[in-house]
Amino acid sequence: MAKNRSRRLRKKLRVDEFQEFGFDVNWTFEDSVSETQIDQIVDQFIDDVIEARKLGFHGGGHKGWEGIIATQTIGKCTDDDIKAVNDFWATQPVTDVKTSALYDLYWD
């Protein structure tokens, strides 16, 4: 493809300054965790990590959760965002926490 793309085309293609990086996250709540506790912990995760870092989370689950984390605006997540997610879940009653490496949300 041509290298001299217009700003409009770069935005439509989500390349260069419009490229968006995110990552996947998965975790499983321990069997001893109640539904009420799950709701409270996920709400805390959204407040303390996702909203605080201006990220977005798209996912769900019951005992086993999976989702994608990206920025709220056009942009790129960082390794610090992955670390913040891992640090939060390290202190919670969960197992099998996995985060992927950063990847292009539109082209990978």
C-alpha positions in Angstrom: 0.0 0.0 0.0 1.0 3.6 -0.5 3.0 5.2 2.3 1.6 8.7 1.7 -1.9 8.3 3.1 -4.1 11.2 3.9 -5.1 11.8 7.5 -8.6 10.7 6.8 -7.4 7.4 5.3 -5.0 6.7 8.2 -7.9 7.2 10.6 -10.2 4.9 8.7 -7.5 2.2 8.5 -6.5 2.8 12.2 -2.8 3.1 11.4 0.1 5.4 12.3 -1.2 7.9 14.9 -4.6 6.2 15.0 -3.3 2.8 15.7 -4.8 1.2 18.9 -3.1 -1.3 21.1 -4.8 -3.3 23.8 -4.5 -6.6 25.6 -6.6 -9.6 26.7 -7.2 -10.5 30.4 -8.6 -13.7 31.9 -9.1 -14.7 35.5 -11.1 -17.2 37.6 -12.7 -16.5 41.0 -12.1 -19.1 43.7 -15.0 -21.3 44.5 -15.3 -19.7 48.0 -16.2 -16.3 46.5 -19.9 -15.4 46.6 -21.8 -13.6 43.8 -22.0 -10.5 46.0 -18.3 -10.5 46.5 -17.7 -11.0 42.7 -19.8 -7.9 42.0 -17.9 -5.9 44.6 -14.5 -7.0 43.3 -15.3 -6.3 39.7 -16.7 -2.9 40.6 -13.5 -2.2 42.5 -11.5 -3.3 39.5 -13.4 -1.0 37.2 -13.0 2.0 39.6 -9.4 1.4 40.8 -7.8 0.3 37.5 -10.0 0.8 34.5 -11.5 4.2 35.1 -8.5 5.5 37.0 -6.2 4.8 34.1 -8.8 6.0 31.5 -9.1 2.5 30.0 -12.1 0.5 28.8 -13.0 -3.1 29.6 -15.2 -5.2 27.4 -15.8 -8.7 28.7 -17.7 -10.7 31.3 -18.2 -13.9 33.0 -19.4 -15.6 36.2 -16.7 -17.4 38.0 -14.4 -17.4 35.0 -14.0 -14.0 33.3 -12.3 -12.9 30.1 -12.1 -9.6 28.3 -10.2 -7.0 26.3 -8.7 -3.8 27.7 -8.1 -0.8 25.6 -8.0 3.0 26.0 -11.2 5.0 26.3 -9.9 7.3 23.4 -7.8 6.5 20.4 -4.5 5.4 21.8 -2.3 2.7 23.0 -2.2 0.7 26.3 1.2 0.4 27.9 3.1 -2.2 29.8 2.3 -0.2 32.9 -1.4 -0.8 32.2 -0.8 -4.6 32.1 1.2 -4.3 35.3 -1.6 -2.4 37.0 -4.1 -5.1 36.0 -1.8 -7.9 37.2 -1.1 -6.1 40.5 -4.8 -5.6 41.2 -5.7 -9.3 40.6 -2.6 -10.5 42.6 -4.3 -9.2 45.7 -7.8 -10.8 45.0 -9.2 -14.3 45.6 -8.7 -15.4 42.0 -6.6 -18.0 40.2 -5.4 -18.4 36.6 -4.8 -14.6 35.9 -3.5 -14.2 32.4 -2.8 -11.1 30.5 -1.6 -11.1 26.9 1.0 -9.0 25.3 0.0 -5.7 23.7 -1.5 -6.2 20.2 -3.1 -4.0 17.5 -6.8 -4.2 18.2 -7.7 -3.8 14.5 -5.0 -5.7 12.6 -3.9 -8.6 14.9 
